[in-house]
Amino acid sequence: MIRIEPEPWAAMVAHGQASYPNECCGAMLGSTERDSKTVRQAIALENAFDGVQAARYELRPEDLLAADKAARERKMDLIGIYHSHPDCDAYFSTTDLQNSCPWYSFVVLSIQKGEFHHANCFLPNFDQTEAPKEELIY
Amino acid sequence: MAKILIPTPLRQFTAKQDSVTVPGATVGEVLTALTTEYPDLRKQIFTEEGKLRSFVNVYLNDEDIRYIGRDAAPAADADTLSLVPSIAGGMPGGTN
């Protein structure tokens, strides 16, 4: 289960809406207790995809490295990644799966006509063949 | 003894340590020492064929090892290694 506190959740939604009609992406920092994760801060990262960003996103590893360093400095953990699907449902696409990492939770926000619609969270496996849903509370 | 920063989800395999130090004169030797000392990490980082998983990037300080000699890159005591995933995605209809 992953719970996102109101402040980071508002930041993630605002980021998705501001990036519309393009995809946004970012990192989620917080804490992990047994099977429960709590997101306390969201860090907006640049969509580095070199092409049409309405249907693609790409994180620079250097940006993710910086987010991990920020988490350590703030005594938090990097626990997940978020991105938006403009005018599309919040599901884990084949492209998402094939470019994922099993270490983190992946939150997808559906932004429809510029407004937040719904969200889901996924946990991809090692082989990048499946990503079951993780309970998401926001 | 290079220092390796351990991503949060992998700390369950390093006795909850957020960083560890292991011996090695090169990046390859350091990674081998890491997975020898913490064998449960091997599956997380390497394929069964012993290659780095496709989503794993290794940084020596702030440099991607792919640009500084990969496994052969020298690792000094003051160096820090980081394991950083490659992450991207998109929706159907997006150009690949």
gemmi code that builds the backbone of each chain (N, CA, C; Angstrom):
import gemmi

chains = {
    "A": [
        ("MET", (0.846, -1.192, 0.000), (0.000, 0.000, 0.000), (0.886, 1.249, 0.000)),
        ("ILE", (0.495, 2.218, -0.796), (1.241, 3.478, -0.828), (0.250, 4.622, -0.585)),
        ("ARG", (0.598, 5.473, 0.364), (-0.270, 6.598, 0.701), (0.481, 7.892, 0.382)),
        ("ILE", (-0.182, 8.793, -0.306), (0.464, 10.056, -0.677), (-0.169, 11.175, 0.136)),
        ("GLU", (0.650, 11.880, 0.887), (0.136, 12.968, 1.717), (-0.408, 14.105, 0.839)),
        ("PRO", (-1.292, 14.945, 1.408), (-1.979, 15.961, 0.598), (-1.043, 16.911, -0.153)),
        ("GLU", (0.047, 17.354, 0.501), (0.919, 18.346, -0.156), (1.608, 17.774, -1.399)),
        ("PRO", (2.291, 16.616, -1.273), (2.890, 16.064, -2.501), (1.840, 15.677, -3.540)),
        ("TRP", (0.673, 15.212, -3.077), (-0.362, 14.845, -4.045), (-0.807, 16.065, -4.850)),
        ("ALA", (-1.007, 17.177, -4.167), (-1.401, 18.406, -4.858), (-0.322, 18.839, -5.849)),
        ("ALA", (0.949, 18.661, -5.450), (2.052, 19.036, -6.344), (2.077, 18.148, -7.580)),
        ("MET", (1.824, 16.853, -7.402), (1.835, 15.924, -8.530), (0.688, 16.233, -9.505)),
        ("VAL", (-0.490, 16.480, -8.958), (-1.640, 16.804, -9.810), (-1.386, 18.116, -10.558)),
        ("ALA", (-0.876, 19.108, -9.833), (-0.591, 20.407, -10.462), (0.449, 20.249, -11.572)),
        ("HIS", (1.444, 19.386, -11.336), (2.478, 19.153, -12.341), (1.872, 18.497, -13.588)),
        ("GLY", (1.008, 17.519, -13.365), (0.358, 16.844, -14.491), (-0.504, 17.795, -15.295)),
        ("GLN", (-1.226, 18.645, -14.590), (-2.116, 19.585, -15.273), (-1.320, 20.668, -15.999)),
        ("ALA", (-0.224, 21.144, -15.381), (0.585, 22.188, -16.011), (1.320, 21.660, -17.243)),
        ("SER", (1.635, 20.372, -17.236), (2.375, 19.781, -18.359), (1.460, 19.401, -19.519)),
        ("TYR", (0.159, 19.281, -19.238), (-0.821, 18.900, -20.264), (-0.696, 19.819, -21.486)),
        ("PRO", (-0.718, 19.330, -22.722), (-1.032, 17.957, -23.133), (0.168, 17.013, -23.170)),
        ("ASN", (1.283, 17.417, -22.574), (2.433, 16.527, -22.545), (2.437, 15.690, -21.263)),
        ("GLU", (3.233, 14.645, -21.272), (3.399, 13.830, -20.075), (4.376, 14.521, -19.131)),
        ("CYS", (4.086, 14.432, -17.836), (5.037, 14.922, -16.834), (5.649, 13.711, -16.135)),
        ("CYS", (6.710, 13.942, -15.369), (7.301, 12.852, -14.590), (8.016, 13.436, -13.380)),
        ("GLY", (8.164, 12.618, -12.360), (8.824, 13.096, -11.156), (9.114, 11.965, -10.189)),
        ("ALA", (9.713, 12.321, -9.077), (10.115, 11.352, -8.054), (9.305, 11.575, -6.784)),
        ("MET", (9.053, 10.502, -6.066), (8.311, 10.575, -4.810), (9.235, 10.155, -3.664)),
        ("LEU", (9.336, 11.029, -2.668), (10.187, 10.765, -1.504), (9.304, 10.547, -0.287)),
        ("GLY", (9.780, 9.712, 0.620), (9.003, 9.479, 1.830), (9.625, 8.399, 2.675)),
        ("SER", (8.775, 7.535, 3.214), (9.283, 6.504, 4.119), (8.570, 5.183, 3.839)),
        ("THR", (9.224, 4.113, 4.262), (8.664, 2.768, 4.102), (8.618, 2.092, 5.460)),
        ("GLU", (7.466, 1.572, 5.821), (7.336, 0.787, 7.045), (6.685, -0.538, 6.665)),
        ("ARG", (7.465, -1.605, 6.738), (7.000, -2.933, 6.312), (6.396, -2.846, 4.908)),
        ("ASP", (5.115, -3.141, 4.762), (4.512, -3.126, 3.432), (3.832, -1.807, 3.110)),
        ("SER", (4.002, -0.834, 3.969), (3.314, 0.443, 3.787), (4.307, 1.548, 3.451)),
        ("LYS", (3.988, 2.317, 2.413), (4.852, 3.436, 2.012), (4.073, 4.735, 2.147)),
        ("THR", (4.764, 5.774, 2.574), (4.133, 7.088, 2.685), (4.958, 8.095, 1.896)),
        ("VAL", (4.305, 8.771, 0.946), (4.985, 9.806, 0.161), (4.816, 11.143, 0.875)),
        ("ARG", (5.932, 11.793, 1.202), (5.885, 13.069, 1.920), (6.309, 14.255, 1.045)),
        ("GLN", (7.046, 13.977, -0.014), (7.456, 15.052, -0.921), (7.469, 14.519, -2.354)),
        ("ALA", (7.077, 15.375, -3.278), (7.178, 15.037, -4.697), (8.165, 16.006, -5.335)),
        ("ILE", (9.051, 15.473, -6.154), (10.015, 16.315, -6.874), (9.703, 16.226, -8.360)),
        ("ALA", (9.318, 17.355, -8.938), (9.060, 17.389, -10.377), (10.393, 17.263, -11.121)),
        ("LEU", (10.457, 16.362, -12.082), (11.658, 16.202, -12.904), (11.306, 16.505, -14.356)),
        ("GLU", (12.338, 16.840, -15.108), (12.107, 17.192, -16.508), (11.831, 15.945, -17.344)),
        ("ASN", (10.825, 16.027, -18.194), (10.604, 14.987, -19.177), (11.682, 15.158, -20.245)),
        ("ALA", (12.627, 14.219, -20.293), (13.786, 14.366, -21.174), (13.608, 13.631, -22.491)),
        ("PHE", (12.393, 13.146, -22.755), (12.188, 12.424, -24.023), (12.413, 13.361, -25.201)),
        ("ASP", (13.256, 12.924, -26.140), (13.616, 13.743, -27.288), (12.650, 13.453, -28.434)),
        ("GLY", (11.462, 14.015, -28.327), (10.444, 13.784, -29.343), (9.125, 14.320, -28.840)),
        ("VAL", (8.032, 13.790, -29.382), (6.697, 14.244, -28.972), (6.409, 13.743, -27.560)),
        ("GLN", (6.264, 14.676, -26.628), (6.126, 14.296, -25.216), (4.666, 14.092, -24.799)),
        ("ALA", (3.734, 14.206, -25.758), (2.329, 13.991, -25.411), (2.059, 12.531, -25.082)),
        ("ALA", (2.942, 11.649, -25.547), (2.707, 10.235, -25.315), (3.960, 9.515, -24.839)),
        ("ARG", (4.968, 10.247, -24.427), (6.191, 9.604, -23.942), (6.833, 10.448, -22.843)),
        ("TYR", (7.528, 9.745, -21.936), (8.366, 10.456, -20.980), (9.649, 9.661, -20.787)),
        ("GLU", (10.671, 10.369, -20.358), (11.948, 9.724, -20.068), (12.629, 10.502, -18.951)),
        ("LEU", (13.114, 9.773, -17.961), (13.852, 10.408, -16.865), (15.342, 10.310, -17.148)),
        ("ARG", (16.065, 11.396, -16.891), (17.521, 11.305, -16.982), (18.023, 10.615, -15.714)),
        ("PRO", (18.895, 9.594, -15.855), (19.447, 8.948, -14.660), (20.118, 9.952, -13.719)),
        ("GLU", (20.757, 10.985, -14.290), (21.413, 11.991, -13.433), (20.389, 12.706, -12.556)),
        ("ASP", (19.191, 12.949, -13.116), (18.146, 13.607, -12.329), (17.638, 12.693, -11.221)),
        ("LEU", (17.553, 11.409, -11.544), (17.112, 10.444, -10.533), (18.180, 10.311, -9.439)),
        ("LEU", (19.441, 10.361, -9.851), (20.541, 10.318, -8.877), (20.451, 11.526, -7.941)),
        ("ALA", (20.156, 12.704, -8.512), (20.017, 13.922, -7.693), (18.822, 13.803, -6.751)),
        ("ALA", (17.733, 13.187, -7.226), (16.555, 13.010, -6.365), (16.875, 12.074, -5.204)),
        ("ASP", (17.657, 11.042, -5.492), (18.052, 10.116, -4.423), (18.921, 10.821, -3.397)),
        ("LYS", (19.828, 11.686, -3.889), (20.683, 12.449, -2.960), (19.835, 13.392, -2.112)),
        ("ALA", (18.834, 14.025, -2.741), (17.949, 14.931, -1.999), (17.205, 14.163, -0.912)),
        ("ALA", (16.770, 12.945, -1.246), (16.063, 12.134, -0.258), (16.961, 11.835, 0.927)),
        ("ARG", (18.200, 11.470, 0.653), (19.129, 11.153, 1.742), (19.375, 12.376, 2.613)),
        ("GLU", (19.537, 13.540, 1.970), (19.786, 14.765, 2.746), (18.597, 15.115, 3.634)),
        ("ARG", (17.390, 14.767, 3.165), (16.176, 15.091, 3.925), (15.753, 13.948, 4.844)),
        ("LYS", (16.622, 12.953, 4.995), (16.325, 11.786, 5.849), (15.069, 11.065, 5.371)),
        ("MET", (14.910, 11.008, 4.054), (13.790, 10.269, 3.482), (14.337, 9.255, 2.481)),
        ("ASP", (13.406, 8.505, 1.888), (13.781, 7.515, 0.888), (13.140, 7.862, -0.449)),
        ("LEU", (13.834, 7.516, -1.524), (13.211, 7.579, -2.851), (12.383, 6.313, -2.984)),
        ("ILE", (11.056, 6.458, -3.035), (10.220, 5.255, -3.017), (9.381, 5.066, -4.285)),
        ("GLY", (9.346, 6.085, -5.135), (8.527, 5.880, -6.323), (8.729, 6.941, -7.383)),
        ("ILE", (8.108, 6.649, -8.524), (8.159, 7.524, -9.695), (6.715, 7.812, -10.111)),
        ("TYR", (6.448, 9.012, -10.541), (5.121, 9.279, -11.079), (5.229, 9.851, -12.488)),
        ("HIS", (4.181, 9.624, -13.262), (4.085, 10.285, -14.560), (2.615, 10.388, -14.941)),
        ("SER", (2.330, 11.194, -15.938), (0.933, 11.421, -16.321), (0.626, 10.799, -17.677)),
        ("HIS", (-0.644, 10.476, -17.868), (-1.175, 10.045, -19.161), (-2.219, 11.066, -19.598)),
        ("PRO", (-1.857, 11.982, -20.475), (-2.827, 12.985, -20.949), (-3.922, 12.346, -21.807)),
        ("ASP", (-5.168, 12.634, -21.473), (-6.327, 12.138, -22.221), (-6.278, 10.626, -22.414)),
        ("CYS", (-5.911, 9.935, -21.357), (-5.799, 8.480, -21.418), (-5.963, 7.941, -20.003)),
        ("ASP", (-6.387, 6.687, -19.883), (-6.554, 6.105, -18.554), (-5.209, 5.922, -17.844)),
        ("ALA", (-5.308, 5.779, -16.525), (-4.098, 5.598, -15.708), (-3.771, 4.116, -15.612)),
        ("TYR", (-3.293, 3.558, -16.703), (-2.896, 2.140, -16.685), (-1.407, 2.070, -17.010)),
        ("PHE", (-0.825, 0.869, -16.818), (0.605, 0.714, -17.073), (0.768, 0.152, -18.474)),
        ("SER", (1.200, 1.002, -19.392), (1.277, 0.612, -20.798), (2.461, -0.326, -21.041)),
        ("THR", (2.469, -0.920, -22.206), (3.599, -1.786, -22.587), (4.906, -1.004, -22.555)),
        ("THR", (4.844, 0.252, -23.023), (6.056, 1.086, -23.011), (6.490, 1.379, -21.576)),
        ("ASP", (5.503, 1.639, -20.712), (5.833, 1.853, -19.295), (6.532, 0.619, -18.730)),
        ("LEU", (5.954, -0.555, -19.039), (6.466, -1.808, -18.480), (7.878, -2.103, -18.981)),
        ("GLN", (8.097, -1.906, -20.274), (9.391, -2.267, -20.875), (10.512, -1.308, -20.461)),
        ("ASN", (10.135, -0.176, -19.865), (11.147, 0.809, -19.439), (11.041, 1.079, -17.943)),
        ("SER", (10.594, 0.048, -17.202), (10.374, 0.223, -15.768), (11.509, -0.398, -14.963)),
        ("CYS", (11.359, -0.350, -13.656), (12.352, -0.901, -12.738), (11.591, -1.479, -11.546)),
        ("PRO", (11.888, -2.708, -11.133), (11.103, -3.337, -10.061), (11.388, -2.765, -8.669)),
        ("TRP", (12.314, -1.830, -8.581), (12.678, -1.306, -7.259), (11.659, -0.311, -6.725)),
        ("TYR", (10.858, 0.293, -7.609), (10.032, 1.424, -7.177), (8.553, 1.240, -7.501)),
        ("SER", (7.718, 2.003, -6.771), (6.290, 2.091, -7.081), (6.122, 3.117, -8.197)),
        ("PHE", (5.203, 2.836, -9.117), (4.966, 3.737, -10.253), (3.525, 4.243, -10.221)),
        ("VAL", (3.361, 5.517, -9.936), (2.038, 6.133, -9.936), (1.780, 6.762, -11.307)),
        ("VAL", (0.617, 6.457, -11.871), (0.210, 7.038, -13.159), (-1.033, 7.890, -12.916)),
        ("LEU", (-0.975, 9.150, -13.353), (-2.116, 10.054, -13.209), (-2.778, 10.264, -14.568)),
        ("SER", (-4.070, 10.043, -14.602), (-4.820, 10.335, -15.830), (-5.237, 11.802, -15.791)),
        ("ILE", (-4.775, 12.560, -16.801), (-5.147, 13.980, -16.920), (-6.005, 14.101, -18.175)),
        ("GLN", (-7.272, 14.362, -17.991), (-8.180, 14.397, -19.142), (-8.705, 15.812, -19.357)),
        ("LYS", (-8.506, 16.297, -20.593), (-8.862, 17.676, -20.950), (-8.245, 18.676, -19.981)),
        ("GLY", (-7.051, 18.364, -19.543), (-6.304, 19.292, -18.693), (-6.590, 19.181, -17.207)),
        ("GLU", (-7.537, 18.314, -16.840), (-7.896, 18.181, -15.432), (-7.603, 16.766, -14.928)),
        ("PHE", (-7.244, 16.666, -13.645), (-7.005, 15.352, -13.061), (-8.289, 14.528, -13.111)),
        ("HIS", (-8.156, 13.257, -13.490), (-9.326, 12.383, -13.578), (-9.244, 11.222, -12.579)),
        ("HIS", (-8.168, 10.439, -12.617), (-7.987, 9.342, -11.663), (-6.519, 8.916, -11.691)),
        ("ALA", (-6.150, 8.027, -10.768), (-4.753, 7.587, -10.706), (-4.686, 6.136, -10.242)),
        ("ASN", (-3.602, 5.478, -10.586), (-3.328, 4.114, -10.123), (-1.835, 3.975, -9.847)),
        ("CYS", (-1.513, 2.928, -9.072), (-0.097, 2.669, -8.785), (0.226, 1.224, -9.161)),
        ("PHE", (1.448, 1.010, -9.639), (1.850, -0.310, -10.137), (3.229, -0.696, -9.604)),
        ("LEU", (3.419, -2.020, -9.503), (4.715, -2.561, -9.064), (5.230, -3.517, -10.149)),
        ("PRO", (6.091, -3.052, -11.055), (6.584, -3.928, -12.129), (7.491, -5.031, -11.601)),
        ("ASN", (7.515, -6.140, -12.348), (8.389, -7.248, -11.935), (9.766, -7.115, -12.596)),
        ("PHE", (10.655, -8.065, -12.246), (12.039, -8.033, -12.739), (12.149, -8.129, -14.249)),
        ("ASP", (11.298, -9.011, -14.794), (11.414, -9.289, -16.221), (10.674, -8.268, -17.071)),
        ("GLN", (10.073, -7.276, -16.407), (9.344, -6.219, -17.116), (8.239, -6.823, -17.979)),
        ("THR", (7.578, -7.845, -17.425), (6.489, -8.504, -18.145), (5.138, -8.287, -17.474)),
        ("GLU", (5.146, -7.940, -16.188), (3.900, -7.725, -15.452), (4.087, -6.586, -14.465)),
        ("ALA", (2.977, -5.894, -14.180), (3.014, -4.829, -13.179), (1.675, -4.822, -12.431)),
        ("PRO", (1.567, -5.663, -11.395), (0.314, -5.673, -10.639), (0.067, -4.341, -9.955)),
        ("LYS", (-1.204, -4.069, -9.698), (-1.556, -2.820, -9.021), (-1.139, -2.865, -7.556)),
        ("GLU", (-0.766, -1.715, -7.057), (-0.492, -1.532, -5.634), (-1.587, -0.602, -5.107)),
        ("GLU", (-2.138, -0.915, -3.934), (-3.190, -0.063, -3.386), (-2.662, 1.362, -3.219)),
        ("LEU", (-3.412, 2.319, -3.732), (-2.996, 3.725, -3.707), (-4.027, 4.545, -2.937)),
        ("ILE", (-3.546, 5.300, -1.964), (-4.429, 6.174, -1.188), (-3.931, 7.607, -1.334)),
        ("TYR", (-4.836, 8.510, -1.719), (-4.446, 9.925, -1.855), (-5.604, 10.800, -1.471)),
    ],
    "B": [
        ("MET", (38.659, 0.639, -0.593), (37.286, 0.393, -0.148), (36.387, 1.502, -0.693)),
        ("ALA", (35.730, 1.244, -1.807), (34.812, 2.230, -2.365), (33.468, 2.146, -1.636)),
        ("LYS", (32.790, 3.273, -1.609), (31.482, 3.329, -0.962), (30.404, 3.137, -2.028)),
        ("ILE", (29.395, 2.342, -1.706), (28.280, 2.137, -2.644), (26.997, 2.576, -1.958)),
        ("LEU", (26.274, 3.497, -2.598), (24.983, 3.944, -2.067), (23.923, 2.921, -2.466)),
        ("ILE", (23.145, 2.475, -1.498), (22.155, 1.436, -1.744), (20.766, 2.061, -1.865)),
        ("PRO", (20.095, 1.880, -3.007), (18.720, 2.397, -3.143), (17.811, 1.784, -2.077)),
        ("THR", (16.822, 2.554, -1.651), (15.946, 2.124, -0.556), (15.428, 0.688, -0.696)),
        ("PRO", (14.860, 0.313, -1.852), (14.268, -1.030, -1.925), (15.283, -2.164, -1.814)),
        ("LEU", (16.573, -1.842, -1.991), (17.598, -2.892, -1.945), (18.228, -3.020, -0.557)),
        ("ARG", (17.855, -2.148, 0.353), (18.488, -2.195, 1.679), (18.091, -3.427, 2.475)),
        ("GLN", (16.991, -4.053, 2.070), (16.608, -5.300, 2.740), (17.643, -6.389, 2.488)),
        ("PHE", (18.486, -6.196, 1.479), (19.512, -7.192, 1.158), (20.880, -6.812, 1.732)),
        ("THR", (20.968, -5.648, 2.369), (22.262, -5.203, 2.941), (22.102, -4.900, 4.430)),
        ("ALA", (21.280, -5.696, 5.101), (21.058, -5.521, 6.542), (20.621, -4.090, 6.860)),
        ("LYS", (19.798, -3.541, 5.980), (19.200, -2.214, 6.140), (20.210, -1.059, 6.067)),
        ("GLN", (21.423, -1.338, 5.626), (22.425, -0.268, 5.483), (22.134, 0.549, 4.223)),
        ("ASP", (22.203, 1.886, 4.332), (21.936, 2.710, 3.146), (23.190, 2.919, 2.304)),
        ("SER", (24.346, 2.527, 2.847), (25.574, 2.504, 2.053), (26.489, 1.435, 2.639)),
        ("VAL", (27.317, 0.862, 1.786), (28.282, -0.139, 2.244), (29.621, 0.174, 1.590)),
        ("THR", (30.682, -0.307, 2.202), (32.008, -0.167, 1.584), (32.568, -1.561, 1.335)),
        ("VAL", (33.088, -1.731, 0.133), (33.663, -3.031, -0.237), (34.969, -2.771, -0.983)),
        ("PRO", (35.879, -3.769, -0.992), (37.156, -3.581, -1.678), (37.030, -3.706, -3.186)),
        ("GLY", (38.045, -3.199, -3.887), (38.086, -3.333, -5.343), (38.817, -2.168, -5.965)),
        ("ALA", (39.669, -2.484, -6.955), (40.445, -1.438, -7.614), (39.735, -0.902, -8.851)),
        ("THR", (38.720, -1.640, -9.315), (37.952, -1.185, -10.479), (36.458, -1.295, -10.143)),
        ("VAL", (35.652, -0.682, -10.977), (34.193, -0.755, -10.778), (33.733, -2.211, -10.807)),
        ("GLY", (34.268, -2.977, -11.729), (33.884, -4.386, -11.839), (34.229, -5.154, -10.571)),
        ("GLU", (35.423, -4.902, -10.027), (35.834, -5.595, -8.800), (34.956, -5.179, -7.621)),
        ("VAL", (34.585, -3.912, -7.591), (33.740, -3.421, -6.491), (32.355, -4.083, -6.566)),
        ("LEU", (31.795, -4.159, -7.774), (30.464, -4.778, -7.919), (30.515, -6.270, -7.602)),
        ("THR", (31.605, -6.917, -7.985), (31.753, -8.342, -7.648), (31.854, -8.518, -6.135)),
        ("ALA", (32.620, -7.653, -5.500), (32.757, -7.734, -4.032), (31.415, -7.458, -3.353)),
        ("LEU", (30.668, -6.510, -3.922), (29.358, -6.177, -3.342), (28.420, -7.384, -3.365)),
        ("THR", (28.338, -8.032, -4.519), (27.385, -9.142, -4.638), (27.924, -10.431, -4.015)),
        ("THR", (29.214, -10.461, -3.727), (29.760, -11.595, -2.981), (29.419, -11.440, -1.499)),
        ("GLU", (29.560, -10.213, -1.008), (29.271, -9.964, 0.411), (27.761, -9.957, 0.671)),
        ("TYR", (27.001, -9.508, -0.314), (25.531, -9.459, -0.164), (24.916, -10.206, -1.359)),
        ("PRO", (24.954, -11.540, -1.317), (24.575, -12.328, -2.505), (23.135, -12.122, -2.963)),
        ("ASP", (22.243, -11.733, -2.065), (20.854, -11.517, -2.484), (20.719, -10.302, -3.404)),
        ("LEU", (21.747, -9.483, -3.453), (21.728, -8.319, -4.345), (21.964, -8.709, -5.808)),
        ("ARG", (22.586, -9.879, -5.993), (23.004, -10.246, -7.350), (21.826, -10.238, -8.321)),
        ("LYS", (20.710, -10.863, -7.902), (19.550, -10.953, -8.796), (18.979, -9.563, -9.110)),
        ("GLN", (19.161, -8.651, -8.166), (18.622, -7.307, -8.359), (19.405, -6.533, -9.419)),
        ("ILE", (20.701, -6.811, -9.489), (21.596, -5.994, -10.311), (22.008, -6.692, -11.615)),
        ("PHE", (22.211, -8.016, -11.519), (22.732, -8.754, -12.671), (21.716, -9.770, -13.199)),
        ("THR", (21.795, -10.046, -14.503), (21.004, -11.127, -15.083), (21.662, -12.455, -14.715)),
        ("GLU", (20.999, -13.550, -15.069), (21.580, -14.870, -14.796), (22.875, -15.065, -15.571)),
        ("GLU", (23.034, -14.317, -16.667), (24.267, -14.420, -17.469), (25.373, -13.529, -16.915)),
        ("GLY", (25.090, -12.825, -15.845), (26.109, -12.000, -15.210), (26.245, -10.602, -15.782)),
        ("LYS", (25.286, -10.217, -16.628), (25.334, -8.856, -17.193), (24.477, -7.929, -16.348)),
        ("LEU", (24.834, -6.653, -16.329), (24.005, -5.681, -15.629), (22.605, -5.711, -16.227)),
        ("ARG", (21.583, -5.691, -15.389), (20.214, -5.660, -15.904), (20.019, -4.411, -16.758)),
        ("SER", (19.102, -4.516, -17.699), (18.933, -3.435, -18.675), (18.544, -2.113, -18.024)),
        ("PHE", (17.880, -2.193, -16.877), (17.421, -0.959, -16.236), (18.413, -0.404, -15.213)),
        ("VAL", (19.584, -1.026, -15.100), (20.548, -0.578, -14.082), (21.673, 0.238, -14.714)),
        ("ASN", (21.841, 1.451, -14.244), (23.010, 2.272, -14.589), (23.894, 2.347, -13.345)),
        ("VAL", (25.189, 2.361, -13.579), (26.121, 2.513, -12.457), (26.863, 3.832, -12.630)),
        ("TYR", (26.845, 4.629, -11.582), (27.563, 5.903, -11.595), (28.745, 5.831, -10.637)),
        ("LEU", (29.900, 6.279, -11.122), (31.077, 6.425, -10.267), (31.154, 7.915, -9.949)),
        ("ASN", (30.856, 8.256, -8.722), (30.637, 9.650, -8.351), (29.532, 10.202, -9.257)),
        ("ASP", (29.808, 11.201, -10.092), (28.740, 11.728, -10.952), (28.864, 11.287, -12.402)),
        ("GLU", (29.682, 10.261, -12.642), (29.938, 9.835, -14.027), (29.313, 8.467, -14.302)),
        ("ASP", (28.601, 8.369, -15.400), (28.058, 7.098, -15.862), (29.239, 6.232, -16.307)),
        ("ILE", (29.358, 5.020, -15.764), (30.552, 4.207, -16.072), (30.636, 3.831, -17.549)),
        ("ARG", (29.506, 3.921, -18.284), (29.562, 3.597, -19.723), (30.502, 4.531, -20.471)),
        ("TYR", (30.735, 5.723, -19.893), (31.569, 6.722, -20.587), (32.984, 6.812, -20.021)),
        ("ILE", (33.287, 5.987, -19.021), (34.623, 6.074, -18.409), (35.280, 4.707, -18.274)),
        ("GLY", (34.877, 3.769, -19.161), (35.563, 2.475, -19.157), (34.766, 1.326, -18.592)),
        ("ARG", (33.504, 1.551, -18.273), (32.627, 0.492, -17.747), (33.291, -0.225, -16.563)),
        ("ASP", (33.305, -1.563, -16.574), (33.821, -2.331, -15.429), (35.286, -2.036, -15.130)),
        ("ALA", (36.011, -1.609, -16.170), (37.456, -1.387, -15.994), (37.771, -0.029, -15.369)),
        ("ALA", (36.764, 0.813, -15.198), (37.021, 2.149, -14.639), (37.654, 2.011, -13.251)),
        ("PRO", (38.740, 2.739, -12.998), (39.393, 2.620, -11.690), (38.510, 3.174, -10.569)),
        ("ALA", (38.511, 2.492, -9.437), (37.743, 2.938, -8.268), (38.697, 3.144, -7.097)),
        ("ALA", (38.729, 4.368, -6.601), (39.610, 4.678, -5.475), (38.809, 4.668, -4.168)),
        ("ASP", (39.546, 4.702, -3.060), (38.890, 4.635, -1.747), (37.890, 5.766, -1.538)),
        ("ALA", (38.191, 6.933, -2.114), (37.315, 8.086, -1.883), (36.099, 8.092, -2.810)),
        ("ASP", (36.022, 7.108, -3.715), (34.949, 7.115, -4.715), (33.640, 6.555, -4.164)),
        ("THR", (32.546, 7.046, -4.760), (31.212, 6.570, -4.397), (30.526, 6.027, -5.638)),
        ("LEU", (30.006, 4.808, -5.530), (29.236, 4.208, -6.633), (27.749, 4.305, -6.312)),
        ("SER", (26.954, 4.601, -7.339), (25.502, 4.649, -7.177), (24.855, 3.754, -8.221)),
        ("LEU", (23.776, 3.093, -7.822), (22.995, 2.260, -8.740), (21.738, 3.049, -9.082)),
        ("VAL", (21.600, 3.408, -10.357), (20.509, 4.299, -10.761), (19.723, 3.641, -11.896)),
        ("PRO", (18.426, 3.464, -11.738), (17.669, 2.810, -12.810), (17.410, 3.712, -14.010)),
        ("SER", (17.240, 3.083, -15.174), (16.742, 3.771, -16.376), (15.232, 3.688, -16.337)),
        ("ILE", (14.556, 4.806, -16.455), (13.093, 4.796, -16.400), (12.524, 5.701, -17.488)),
        ("ALA", (11.551, 5.149, -18.203), (10.838, 5.908, -19.223), (9.475, 5.263, -19.392)),
        ("GLY", (8.694, 5.776, -20.329), (7.390, 5.174, -20.563), (6.574, 5.994, -21.526)),
        ("GLY", (5.323, 5.601, -21.634), (4.438, 6.336, -22.528), (3.215, 5.534, -22.873)),
        ("MET", (2.375, 6.153, -23.659), (1.082, 5.560, -23.969), (1.101, 4.953, -25.359)),
        ("PRO", (0.133, 4.076, -25.657), (0.028, 3.527, -27.016), (-0.085, 4.665, -28.021)),
        ("GLY", (0.589, 4.505, -29.136), (0.533, 5.562, -30.139), (1.734, 6.477, -30.046)),
        ("GLY", (2.459, 6.391, -28.920), (3.665, 7.190, -28.785), (4.741, 6.620, -29.700)),
        ("THR", (5.611, 7.478, -30.187), (6.656, 6.992, -31.080), (7.761, 6.371, -30.269)),
        ("ASN", (8.250, 5.198, -30.715), (9.294, 4.512, -29.961), (10.679, 4.892, -30.444)),
    ],
}
model = gemmi.Model(1)
for chain_id, residues in chains.items():
    chain = gemmi.Chain(chain_id)
    for i, (resn, *xyz) in enumerate(residues, 1):
        res = gemmi.Residue()
        res.name, res.seqid = resn, gemmi.SeqId(i, " ")
        for name, pos in zip(("N", "CA", "C"), xyz):
            atom = gemmi.Atom()
            atom.name, atom.element = name, gemmi.Element(name[0])
            atom.pos, atom.b_iso = gemmi.Position(*pos), 0.0
            res.add_atom(atom)
        chain.add_residue(res)
    model.add_chain(chain)
structure = gemmi.Structure()
structure.add_model(model)
structure.setup_entities()
